[in-house]
Amino acid sequence: MDSTTSEAPATRAPLRSTAHTGLKIVVVGGFGVGKTTMVRSVSEIRPLSTEETMTQAGVGVDDATGVRDKSTTTVAFDFGRISLNDELVLYVFGAPGQERFWFLWDQLFAGALGAVVLVDTRRLADSWYAIDRLEHHGTPFVVARNDFGGHQHSLEEIRDALDLAPDVPLLDCDARDRHSSKQVLISLVQHLHALTTSGEPA
């Protein structure tokens, strides 16, 4: 999907000199699910992107089922930033989706406060590895169904298919839309707060 947002973020926003605490979250999911688009839509700065043009070398290596029109792909990570207040800064990392880059995920998860798992219901199985790795690391996460149109399954059916625990938030979003993507991040923060107040590690 394209990265057009309903509310264009600033292309340049200097970090305040009063900022001294950085928090990290990771956006993860399958190939072509919209991770780069989400980072672009919420970042207050021009995001760092490691997208490269897809070539014939990837044919037969990367599963492009359902994303045949995709022409670029992330080969390391995406990076954006959101200033929460004068002192707190949120760093948003987007993970690469192809299986051949999954070895990078453990490093990206290190030090992360939480994660967003983006899913495309046309290729739901692509999300299983991301959920497995986050659970292995003990990293709290929320799951967001990206809007590619033509939903044929309810959120509860998706919860059952992904075998999500009842307390894991599951919501719809449009990664192209800044407000929608911000709501996903707010849901993650609320989930982290709920885990903290309940005494669970987060």
C-alpha positions in Angstrom: 0.0 0.0 0.0 1.2 3.5 -0.5 2.4 5.7 2.3 0.1 8.7 1.8 -1.1 10.0 5.1 -4.2 12.0 6.0 -2.1 14.3 8.2 1.4 14.8 6.9 4.1 14.9 9.7 6.7 17.6 9.8 9.7 16.8 7.7 12.0 18.4 10.3 11.5 18.7 14.0 14.6 19.3 16.1 14.9 17.3 19.4 14.4 19.5 22.4 17.5 20.1 24.6 15.3 19.1 27.6 14.7 15.6 26.3 16.6 13.0 28.2 14.6 9.8 28.2 14.2 7.7 25.1 11.6 4.9 24.8 11.7 2.3 22.1 9.0 0.3 20.3 9.1 -2.0 17.3 6.6 -2.4 14.5 6.9 -6.0 13.2 5.0 -8.3 10.9 5.1 -10.1 7.6 6.4 -9.0 4.2 4.5 -6.1 2.7 2.1 -5.6 5.6 2.7 -1.9 6.0 5.4 -1.5 8.6 7.3 1.2 6.7 4.1 3.0 6.0 3.1 3.1 9.7 6.5 4.4 10.7 6.3 7.1 8.1 2.8 8.1 9.1 3.5 8.7 12.8 7.1 10.1 12.7 7.6 13.8 13.4 10.8 13.7 11.4 11.6 12.4 8.0 12.1 8.7 8.8 15.3 6.8 8.2 14.4 4.1 5.7 16.5 1.2 4.3 14.2 0.4 1.5 15.8 -1.0 -1.6 14.3 -1.8 -5.0 13.2 -5.4 -5.4 15.0 -7.2 -8.2 14.8 -10.5 -10.0 17.3 -11.9 -7.3 14.4 -12.0 -4.9 12.2 -14.1 -7.1 11.7 -17.5 -5.5 13.3 -16.2 -2.3 10.7 -13.7 -1.0 7.1 -14.8 -0.9 5.3 -12.0 -2.7 1.9 -13.6 -2.6 -0.7 -10.9 -2.2 1.8 -8.1 -2.7 2.7 -8.5 -6.4 2.7 -4.7 -6.9 5.3 -4.1 -4.2 8.5 -2.7 -5.8 10.7 -1.9 -2.7 11.5 -3.6 0.5 13.1 -2.9 3.9 16.5 -4.6 4.2 17.5 -3.5 7.7 15.0 -1.3 9.6 12.9 1.9 9.5 13.3 4.5 12.1 11.1 7.4 13.2 10.6 9.6 16.3 7.8 11.1 18.3 8.3 13.6 21.1 5.8 12.7 23.9 6.6 15.8 26.0 9.6 18.0 26.7 11.5 15.1 28.4 10.2 11.9 26.8 11.0 10.7 23.2 9.5 7.7 21.6 11.7 5.9 19.0 9.8 3.8 16.5 11.6 1.0 14.6 10.1 -0.9 11.7 11.5 -4.4 11.3 12.1 -6.1 7.9 9.4 -8.6 6.9 11.2 -11.2 4.7 12.3 -14.4 6.4 15.9 -13.9 5.2 16.1 -10.8 7.4 14.5 -12.3 10.5 17.9 -12.7 12.1 17.8 -8.9 12.7 14.7 -9.1 14.8 16.3 -10.2 18.1 18.6 -7.1 18.0 15.7 -4.8 17.2 13.7 -6.3 20.1 16.5 -5.6 22.6 15.5 -2.8 24.9 12.1 -2.4 23.4 9.3 -1.3 25.7 6.7 -3.0 23.5 5.8 -3.9 20.0 3.0 -3.6 17.4 2.4 -6.6 15.2 0.8 -5.6 11.9 -1.2 -8.3 10.2 -2.7 -8.7 6.7 -5.6 -11.2 6.9 -4.8 -12.4 3.3 -1.5 -13.7 4.7 -2.2 -14.3 8.4 0.4 -17.0 8.8 3.2 -14.5 8.2 2.5 -13.0 11.6 3.1 -16.2 13.6 6.9 -15.9 13.8 6.7 -12.3 15.0 4.3 -13.2 17.8 6.5 -16.2 18.7 9.6 -14.1 18.9 8.0 -11.4 21.0 6.6 -14.0 23.4 10.0 -15.6 23.6 11.6 -12.2 24.6 8.7 -11.4 27.0 8.0 -8.2 25.0 4.4 -7.0 25.4 2.6 -6.3 22.2 -0.6 -5.4 20.5 -1.9 -6.7 17.2 -3.3 -4.4 14.5 -5.1 -5.6 11.4 -4.0 -3.2 8.6 -6.8 -2.1 6.2 -6.3 -3.6 2.8 -10.0 -3.7 2.1 -12.4 -6.6 1.8 -12.3 -7.9 5.4 -13.8 -11.4 5.4 -13.0 -12.3 9.0 -14.0 -10.8 12.3 -11.4 -9.7 14.9 -12.4 -12.6 17.1 -11.8 -15.0 14.3 -8.3 -13.5 13.8 -7.7 -13.8 17.6 -8.5 -17.5 17.4 -6.4 -18.0 14.3 -3.4 -16.3 15.9 -4.0 -18.0 19.3 -3.8 -14.6 21.1 -4.3 -14.4 24.8 -7.5 -12.7 25.8 -5.6 -9.7 27.3 -3.6 -8.9 24.1 -5.3 -5.9 22.4 -6.4 -6.5 18.8 -7.7 -3.7 16.7 -8.2 -2.4 13.2 -6.0 0.3 11.7 -5.0 2.0 8.4 -1.2 2.4 8.4 -1.5 5.2 5.9 -3.5 7.4 8.2 -1.5 9.2 10.9 -4.4 9.4 13.4 -5.2 5.7 13.0 -1.6 4.7 13.5 -1.3 6.9 16.5 -4.3 5.2 18.0 -2.4 1.9 17.7 0.5 3.3 19.6 -1.9 4.7 22.3 -3.4 1.2 22.6 0.1 -0.2 23.1 0.9 2.4 25.8 -2.4 1.6 27.6 -1.6 -2.1 27.4 1.8 -1.5 28.9 0.3 0.6 31.7 -2.3 -2.1 32.4 0.5 -4.7 32.7 2.4 -2.4 35.0 -0.5 -1.7 37.3 -1.4 -5.4 37.4 2.1 -6.2 38.7 3.2 -8.1 35.5 6.6 -7.3 34.1 6.6 -4.8 31.2 
